[in-house]
Each structure stands twice: as structure tokens, then as C-alpha cells.
């Protein structure tokens, strides 16, 4: 039997999509500039079906991509041309929520925010909060080690994953980690998180839940320049405070947010949001110190949320900023890079200069607490050459991040979008080690083929890397 | 027993290329992990030490793997910062690399998480003598395969760590400790269970069998008194406030309570597992991190009972074959083959 026939034997009609019209929605993810036509899309409803599909791919040598809600901004769930898409949205059950153990065991298609919703009655929540959390799935969060606004204090997804059941690209099912915050032996589940689906598919995920903070103190400060806002962040850190979140938006992002959700922000050059959280007595003391720090930072205006509704209003604009930029421009690229926090000012100045040089507007929204920049490069795809220029500008920003000692990505992943830049951040030996691990677990190169690794010999960006690697292999 | 010293990256690479089987050692505080077996060469990394980069305003430092924790903590302290995962055996000379290889955290892991939550990057020499980097030197990073996380608890089986980068936090401004003695183990466990789901931001929450809880709070001196009072109200129990808590917790994090025992073991625990563990013939012990981490001293029969019960654990001192169970073959075997194809580095 051929591959498709065997798939049909495995999945009933309606859960195996092969017709052109059915495939179109799966051709792309949130990185819409790329499209690939898969051979078929399978919609498993249980982990056995995922395992069978992966084994089938292995037998026939067909590449596959696991997909959640398709919110990847780096093209992480872009299909492989002629390959299989394993769409996991139907596997959306929380299998176990154990407040006493402070864990949730979930299927990969569970939406991030749903975990916190289900944990709320017990006073618990799931901390990682990517902006996509109302739609993005835990499986995708695991693949990309998703972040959010609270990473300085709470870390990224990896820290919150205690255990995984995984099917390897060869079709072997394995349990990594467990249910305790602690483990013995190599942290294989920690290693799996962030490998972007190249080493297998997570079938079941055990998450750490935390007690929901008792009190919040949310402050919005307006500044006359981006530098002044960045400087305020440094002052907050130097004071010994550890806020749950610190976010900055520039004028363009503020305008977009206003146009989209009428957040009621002051129209200034830069806004800083600082949120403290913890036991009420502690937050009270921290708020006193924060007020003093902000007073000394030259803020033009300071607002403090007096109620949960006001707190939500402050966050509403920030959470909507990405999509809001769509009101200012027909198209835009969401970029994601990291610089050491103390070099934020330098990075922003350089981004401003690049924006001038390329003649393209750049809106800035970023997680200031952890140096995670999100420049939004605005362009018009209908104007010839604009997309290429925008991509080049976005690339310059990435190189800048690496040059300043940071990273190509804070949370969106490498995917297809940034794999060409990997040699800027990693030495040939580093990439070779990744290649070797990939090859050992996936000898046929099926799992999310063509992502993350520059793909020696195929990538337009390899720049002589192949010869170096040839020597390394010798 | 053959022995080789390496105090630079090049010397590590040289040693790896020269010796068929190598067992790295830092401070030697976990002899079950650092004592060479038949046919192994000891790779002494105590000379590979020093802090390479530390930017207090970034909350990040990078140091050589052989750097003693003590040296790192002194440097951090001068800037009002600390290692939030509170690694054990610092006083006895434990190094950063040994701590990562064993995957050890201490009592204050309760507040912000353990070692795996704070490691940011690594440079290690793989089984072929190649230098490999994973992660980075910034607090947020999702680029490339996270080899730094692979190193946690790895017992050095994928390669020799040379350099490590970590996230750090500002130290709590002030601390206080409440000790509560309960009538029986069930009551103590029930109280701990309650505290675990409350947003109290405890620095440490320990259970000392049979029935004592020790709770450490940290924060602004102005709020500590109020928070302590609230804790007493929640538990409807006065307890005893320790007069001097810093020295006490240093003793705990350095596992002083194990000193008399011949065998030292780390056990990943859960609340549900505590009663079962309490039924085994274990010696001096303490559950840290709200009951998620047990350090126990024992005799040989205690270790046997752990194995028989199928409870995962790691021996730090006093026995051979420290790791139980072995990692899941279908995933571990391949990663090991990719990074150490010649099997230079034993797993435990």
C-alpha cells in the first residue's frame, strides 16, 4: 500500500484532508510571507494516532510537521512541500489538573490560556504568557520555548515543563522527566523544549502551576524619549526591585494601540509599563520604592491602576500592539531579538538609524526587563521591492542583536525565517553538534525538515560553511 | 589511578583527545560521582576556575566550570545578588560545573525555582574534543538546541563543561524563619500542602521528619513582620521565630544534617510520595522546596529499599552506580551517540 492509502486506513474521512481547498489554510502560519503545499493534513484525536502517523512517515520516508494553532512567527509550522501536517488542535484535553501536586497534565493541542482558566478555581495559574496565549497551544509553546512578558522573573516555558511523553521521529515513544520539580539524570525534557519539533512530537505535557499572585501594582509612565524610558528600566533594576513585567512601547506602537483598542494612553514618545506582584504587604513596600525611582527618572506622567479594570486597560493596549500595527500599514514583519538590557538604548538608536536608511517605518514594542526587542518593520507588499527591503532591514536588526552580545530570538524561534542567520550566532562546531543530534534521533530527516539548521549545502546563507564542516567531520 | 589536570579549554580538549575514558572532578564534594572506576582517567578541573564576566545590571554571570560556588557567591554578594537556586555543599568546596552535572538545588529553590530555571548557557567539550556552545549570555533566548539544559543532571556524560552562564537575582533585603512543631507527620504534611498553593512567596518551605516545618520569608524588613503574623494566622499556630536564620540555612543548604550518614542521596519527591518515602528505612533527612526535593542519609539497606521501591534517586556519596533509573534509552542513546560516539564519558 502507498503512503496515502495507509493514512486513509488510519484516519476516517473528515480527519484526513487532501483536497486543495482543504489544504489552503494549512499552507502557512503567522509568517504569512511563506507558503508550502503539504500532501495531506491529518487530524488525530488521540496520541496513538499521532504515533501511528509518525511511524507511517518513517516507513515511507515522508517528512512531517506537527502543528497547533499556526501562530508561529518564524515559520515554525510551515509545511514541508509534499509532506504531512499533523494538526493537533483536536487533542485539547487537560488530562489531569492536580492542585495538590501543583501540576497539569495536558495534550499538546490545549490552548495556553485554558490551563490558567482551569487552574484559577484553585488559586493557581500557568505562568508563561506569550501574547498569542488566547490561541497558541502548549505543544507549540513547548516546541518553541515560548516566553512572554514575565520571563525575567519566571523564566520561559522550559522551566515550567516537568515532564513530556514524546514520539521520536523513528516512532519510538518515550517519557522524559516526571511530576516533581526536581529530577535525576540528564534533563532530557528540558532539552526537548525549544528544539522546534526537530526531535519529535510531544504527546503529553506535564506543567508546573504556581499560586496566582495575591496583589498587583501596575504603573504606566510616559517619557519624552525611548532612551529615557530605557534608562528608567535600568534604574528600576539598580534599585534591587524584581518586577513581574516591564514593557516599553514607542510612539508608533502607542498610536497603533490607540487606533485599535482605545487604551487611553498618553500620546508621547515612549511608554513604560511596570508591574509588581506578590503578597500585598510586600507589594506595598515595593510600590513605595518604585514610585521614588520613577519620580527620579523624569517621567512626564505617571498613572497607577486603582482597580483590576484599570490594570486590564493598561495591558489591553500592550497586548494588542502587534495586531494593531496592521492599522498603520498593509504589511509588517514582527521581529524578535535580544540584547543585554544595558545596551537597549544603543540598540534602539541603531534601529532608528536603520529605519531612516531603509526608508521604512519601524514600531517598537518590547519586553524591557529581559532585553527582548520586538521591532515591527512596516512595509507595503504591493510596492515592488518593499518586502525584500523590509526583510533586509529586519536581518540587520538581528545581526545588531548578536553583535551586542544578545540573541537572534527571545521567543519566536528560528524556524525558517532565521535559519540563515544561525552562523552569525553559532560557530560551525555548535551547528554541527545540533546537526548530529538531529541526525541521530531523525536519521531520515523527517521531523520539521528544513527548519532551524542552516542545512549545509542547501542554504543560500551558508557562506563557505560547508568546507569548514567538511574539515570538522574529517 | 591515572590523573590529568586541565586548567584551560585547550588542556581540556587535549585530555579528551588523549584518554579513552574520562571522569571529570571539581571540588570532589560528591565522591560517588567523581571517583574514577576501573579504566577511567580522573580529569581534575579544580584549576579551571574564575569568573569571566559579571554584569550585575544584567543579572548574568559567566564563569569557568571549576569555579567554587563560594567564590561566585562572594562576588554576587558584593553587588547584593545571589544564586536563587541555593546550591548545596558550597561551604565544602562544590564547583559550578559539579553542581550542574549533579543537578543540585537547595532550600531556597522554593522561591524562584531550581538550577534548571537559572542556567542560561554552556560551552563544553564533546567526546570528539570539539568545543560546543549552547544557549547564550542573556536572560531570554530561544536560539538553537538548548545544550545548556541538557547538561543539568547529566553527570558529564555528554561532554566536559568548560564555561557556564547563569541568571541571578537581587538578594532578599531581610529574612526571617518560622519553625513549627506538629503533633504528628500527617498534620505537618497537611500544613505544608496548604501553604504550597497560597501566594505567600516563601523563600523556603521545608519538612523535617517526623513533624516539623521550617519556613523562611524574605523581603522588605518593613513587611516581614506583617507577613510572618499572617502566616501564623493562616496556620493558627504561633511556632518559634528563629533568632539567627542565616547561619541556620547555611547549615541546611550545605547538607550538614547528613554528616553522620555513610550514604547521601538526592530524591526527587512529590507530596504524594512523602508517606511512601517515610515508610522506608532512611536516616537523617529533610524535604526541601515544599516537599519536592529530599536529601537523605542512609545505610546500605536504605538505598536497597529505594531501589526495590523503584523510586528514582541519585547517590552523592557512599555507593557505586549512583543513578537510578538510567535515562530512557530511546532518546538518551541517540543524544549520547551524537555527542560522545566513543563513549568517553561514563554516566555515573
Interface residues (C-beta under 8 A of the other chain):
Chain A: X99 X100 X101 X102 X122 X123 X124 X144 X145 X146 X147 X151 X152 X153 X155 X156 X158 X159 X166 X168 X170 X172 X173 X174 X175 X176 X178 X179 X180 X181 X182 X183 X184 X185 X186 X187 X188 X190 X191 X192 X193 X194 X195 X211 X212 X213 X214 X234 X237 X238 X240 X241 X242 X278 X279 X281 X282 X284 X285 X286 X338 X339 X340 X341 X342 X367 X370 X371 X372 X405 X406 X407 X408 X409 X410 X411 X412 X413 X414 X418 X422 X425 X426 X427 X429 X430 X431 X432 X433 X434 X436 X437 X439 X440 X441 X452 X472
Chain B: X55 X57 X58 X59 X60 X80 X103 X105 X109 X112 X113 X114 X116 X117 X118 X126 X130 X131 X132 X133 X134 X136 X137 X138 X139 X140 X141 X142 X143 X144 X145 X146 X147 X149 X150 X151 X152 X153 X154 X155 X157 X158 X169 X170 X173 X193 X196 X197 X198 X199 X200 X201 X219 X220 X222 X223 X226 X227 X230 X266 X267 X268 X269 X270 X271 X272 X273 X289 X292 X293 X312 X313 X314 X323 X324 X325 X326 X327 X328 X329 X330 X331 X332 X334 X335 X337 X338 X339 X347
